[in-house]
Amino acid sequence: QGDLETAETRCLRTLLRAREVGAPMCESAAAHTRAEIECRRGRYGLATRRLSEALLLHRRVRNPGHEALTLGNMAMVCEHGHDYALAYSYWVAMVPIEVRLGRQAGWPELMAGKCAELLGRRRDARRWYAASMDRYSGRSNEAGMASAAIAAACLDIDAGRIDAARASVCSAVVIAAQRDAPDLLHKCADVGGRLCSRLGDATSGVLLLGYGSSVRGPPEGFGARSTYLLADQAAAVAESDIREALGVERFTSVHDAGRRLDRDQAADVLRARLCPAGEGTSRESGVEAPGDRAYDMTGKESAE
């Protein structure tokens, strides 16, 4: 908090000095940073006022880079307040600016999809997720592609589009297994666990949900909340349903075993249970195909 107070003092000094000497771009940048400081403090009422003031300034001095960043911050503030309709409008407004600047528009497209889904606008959500995947693919951003694929899979599971969801999860698993991105694999596991359950494999579903459960929840501090709200709520509902079907003792035993899986074991279970034969093999991901391995309740490999 002390560092933020120092930063705010310096930003205000810079902003006033820039205004005094007639340096509009510097004033614009300082206004953006000053507003973002209030976001990180969690003082969202004041942050909203300063973001609105900064947005007007960015537009007046024609600073589209900071305009886009401010729109994203305004969207995240709205998400903190559960105003997903307004957040959606800010994410959508951010997209053409990012495209014009040649920057990464895949992120606001993904977040627009999340807000649309929370508003019950599933057709719009699917359109935004597809646009985000295409955008990330065009820029060879594999982590972004996987995040958009996971979002699309969640939507398809809810709509009963199981084959489409399975294809999306498998594409995300291949990427997550290649990269040092444990959070991404945990999200794959949560969605994969829900999918296994829908396919009638409740035990594998609980095992994967157990692995995914260790990193649920929004990040500390300021950030986009809708991503975590959607994924975590869906995983919690799936766990509740499977617990009732399996019984508390069996569910707890398998779920705890899932929490003990390491990264490679979790990836093995995902590939073995959900991906077509050969997908995610050494040819694609540098990882040997797992075959139909099972894991005992200590989380270690066992022969079936």
Salt bridges, closest charged atoms under 4 A:
GLU8 OE2 - ARG34 NE 2.80
GLU8 OE2 - ARG50 NH1 3.40
GLU20 OE2 - ARG17 NH1 3.15
GLU27 OE2 - ARG19 NE 2.85
GLU36 OE1 - HIS32 NE2 3.10
GLU36 OE2 - ARG40 NH2 2.97
GLU38 OE2 - ARG41 NH1 2.73
GLU38 OE1 - ARG43 NE 3.05
GLU38 OE2 - ARG50 NH1 3.01
GLU67 OE2 - ARG59 NE 2.92
GLU98 OE2 - ARG103 NH2 2.62
GLU109 OE2 - ARG135 NH2 2.62
ASP124 OD2 - ARG121 NH2 2.97
ASP124 OD1 - ARG127 NH2 3.38
ASP156 OD1 - ARG126 NH2 3.10
ASP156 OD1 - ARG161 NE 2.74
ASP158 OD1 - ARG194 NH2 2.67
ASP190 OD1 - ARG216 NH2 2.71
ASP201 OD2 - ARG273 NE 3.74
ASP232 OD1 - LYS187 NZ 3.38
GLU239 OE2 - ARG216 NH2 2.94
GLU239 OE2 - HIS255 NE2 2.73
ASP268 OD1 - ARG271 NH2 2.92
ASP268 OD2 - ARG293 NH1 2.59
ASP292 OD1 - ARG273 NH1 2.52
GLU301 OE2 - ARG293 NH1 3.59
